[in-house]
Amino acid sequence: QVQLVESGGGLVQPGGSLRLSCAASGIIFSAYTMDWYRQAPGKQRELVASITSSGTTNYAESVKTRLTISRDNAKNTVYLQMNSLKPEDTAVYYCEAEGLGSDNEFWGQGTQVTVSS
């Protein structure tokens, strides 16, 4: 059974930092592209960062100078380091494992990030 478990969310002041983690099980982690999405209240879910199996990264323009995605294949974990956080970063953050072929994607349950003073 595939499981993706996010952790590391919480309440942080503007300008602060958080590191999100997503631990995967039940998949050959190293073969998957791993994505971080977020969904703010009343908004559509958006892709913020991705990292391929070979380590190529991609970011949304709104976050690329402040967020860093990385992976540790030995630990089956993907990370999202978030710096200089802004109130508009407030959202539920989800990780996704994206494999080849149809019906080969899996989602975590999400972790809440709230940026507020």
KAVENKA-V947811 format. One line per field, one symbol per residue. ss: DSSP state (H for helix, E for strand, - for the rest). Layout:
# KAVENKA-V947811
ss = ???
This chain:
# KAVENKA-V947811
ss = --EEEEE--EEE-----EEEEEEEE---HHH-EEEEEEE------EEEEEE-----EEE-------EEEEEE----EEEEEE----HHH-EEEEEEEE------EEE---EEEEE--
